[in-house]
Structures are given as C-alpha cells and as structure tokens.
Amino acid sequence: MKTLHRRCAGLDVHSDSVVACVRLTVRTKASHEVRRFSTATPDLLELADWLAAQGVTHVAMEATGIYWKPIWHILEGRFELVLANAAHIRNVPGRKSDVNDAMWISDLLAHGLIRASFVPQRASRQLSGVHRWR
C-alpha cells in the first residue's frame, strides 16, 4: 500500500495522558517510536516539540469525548491535524493497548485511510463561542 505521509504521528488520547506514536518511513521501511505524555499544558508543549523534532508533518487523533480539544489547540498551526471518529478507525479485536492504538492510528494516517471529522477553523470557533478552548 502506498505511503502518503512519510513522517506522521498517531495519538491515543485519554483524560490524563496521551500516547504518541511517531511513524517514520525511509524508502519502504517504517519505524515507530512511542512516548507517553500527561495532559498538563507543559507536557503537551513538550509533545509538540518532540513531534516537530522528529519532522512530523501530519498528526491524527481520535475524537475522545472532550479530551482531544486541548491537544488540538496546542498542535494547531504546527502540524496538519486530523480528527478521526473512533468508530471509523476501530482496531481489530484482540490485544488492545494504548501503544497498539497509537501505532494503528499512525499507520492508518500514513496510508491516508482516516476520514477527517469536521473541526471549524480557529476564528470561527472563537466567534461562535460554541467551544471553550482554555
């Protein structure tokens, strides 16, 4: 299968942590590096810096409740972001773990297999007052 994004990341988002998997493709070989971050703002900024240092261009995450919003806010503008409906990217049943989920999301993103959910532009969100981004 053709790789569309050679440097991308998948995030498995929880209320208190984020598991990030960076997928790097060199020629035809893909490698994965996984790290866990807390959802505190300094740690999310560290996540963004780590992704940038890895040369990541695209980042995908599941729309998990409201937990994805602060992460989106911090990463927005630095990376091409994809918010995925969890029902559309379900992993195969079996050995489910945060690391496996993050790797699965990064692999799907690399091959262009994630249909992005709609997220209004930042200016529209601020004008509408629908979402609180603190």
C-alpha positions in Angstrom: 0.0 0.0 0.0 1.3 3.4 -0.9 2.6 5.7 1.9 1.1 9.2 1.7 2.7 10.7 4.8 6.3 9.7 5.4 6.5 11.4 8.8 3.3 11.3 10.8 2.0 10.5 14.3 -1.0 8.9 15.9 -2.2 9.9 19.3 -4.2 7.8 21.7 -5.9 10.4 23.9 -7.1 9.9 27.5 -8.2 12.3 30.2 -4.8 12.3 32.0 -2.4 11.1 29.3 -1.6 10.9 25.6 0.3 8.1 24.0 2.0 9.3 20.8 3.5 7.1 18.1 5.7 8.7 15.5 5.9 6.7 12.3 8.9 7.4 10.1 9.2 5.9 6.6 12.6 5.6 5.0 12.4 4.1 1.5 10.0 1.3 2.1 10.8 0.6 5.8 8.6 2.1 8.5 9.8 2.6 12.1 7.7 3.6 15.2 8.7 5.4 18.3 6.2 5.7 21.1 6.2 8.1 24.1 3.6 8.9 26.8 2.8 12.5 27.9 0.5 13.8 30.6 -2.2 16.3 29.5 -0.8 19.1 31.6 0.0 22.1 29.4 3.8 21.9 29.8 3.8 18.3 28.8 1.6 19.0 25.8 4.0 21.6 24.7 6.8 19.0 25.1 4.8 16.7 22.9 4.5 19.3 20.2 8.3 20.0 20.4 9.1 16.3 20.2 6.8 15.8 17.2 8.5 18.8 15.5 12.0 17.5 16.3 11.0 14.2 14.6 10.0 16.1 11.5 6.3 15.1 11.8 4.0 16.8 9.3 0.7 15.2 10.0 -0.9 14.1 13.3 -4.1 12.1 13.8 -6.1 11.5 17.0 -9.4 10.1 18.0 -12.3 12.3 19.0 -12.4 11.0 22.5 -15.0 13.0 24.5 -13.7 16.5 25.1 -10.1 15.3 25.8 -8.8 15.9 22.3 -9.6 19.7 22.4 -6.6 21.0 24.5 -4.2 18.8 22.4 -5.7 20.1 19.2 -5.4 23.7 20.4 -1.7 23.3 21.2 -0.8 21.4 18.0 -2.9 23.5 15.7 -0.8 25.6 13.3 2.3 23.5 13.8 1.0 20.3 12.1 -1.6 19.2 9.7 -4.2 17.7 12.1 -6.8 15.0 11.5 -9.5 14.3 14.0 -10.9 10.8 13.5 -14.2 9.4 14.5 -13.3 6.5 16.8 -16.0 4.2 15.2 -14.3 4.6 11.8 -10.8 3.6 13.0 -11.5 0.7 15.4 -8.7 -1.7 15.7 -9.0 -5.4 15.2 -10.3 -7.1 18.4 -7.7 -8.8 20.5 -4.6 -7.3 22.1 -5.8 -3.8 22.8 -3.4 -1.3 24.4 -2.7 2.4 24.3 0.5 1.8 22.4 -1.2 -0.5 19.9 -3.9 2.1 19.3 -1.4 4.9 18.7 0.5 2.7 16.3 -2.7 1.7 14.5 -3.7 5.4 14.1 -0.3 6.4 12.8 -0.3 3.5 10.3 -3.8 4.4 9.1 -2.8 8.1 8.7 0.4 7.2 6.8 -1.7 5.4 4.2 -4.4 8.1 4.0 -7.1 5.8 5.5 -8.6 8.2 8.0 -11.6 10.3 7.1 -11.2 13.6 9.0 -14.1 14.8 11.1 -15.1 18.5 10.7 -13.4 20.9 13.1 -14.2 24.6 12.5 -11.3 27.0 11.9 -10.0 28.7 15.0 -11.5 32.1 14.1 -15.0 30.5 13.6 -14.7 28.7 17.0 -13.8 31.9 18.7 -16.6 33.9 17.1 -19.3 31.3 17.8 -18.4 30.7 21.4 -19.5 27.2 21.0 -16.2 25.7 22.1 -14.2 26.8 25.1 -10.5 26.4 24.4 -8.7 27.1 27.6 
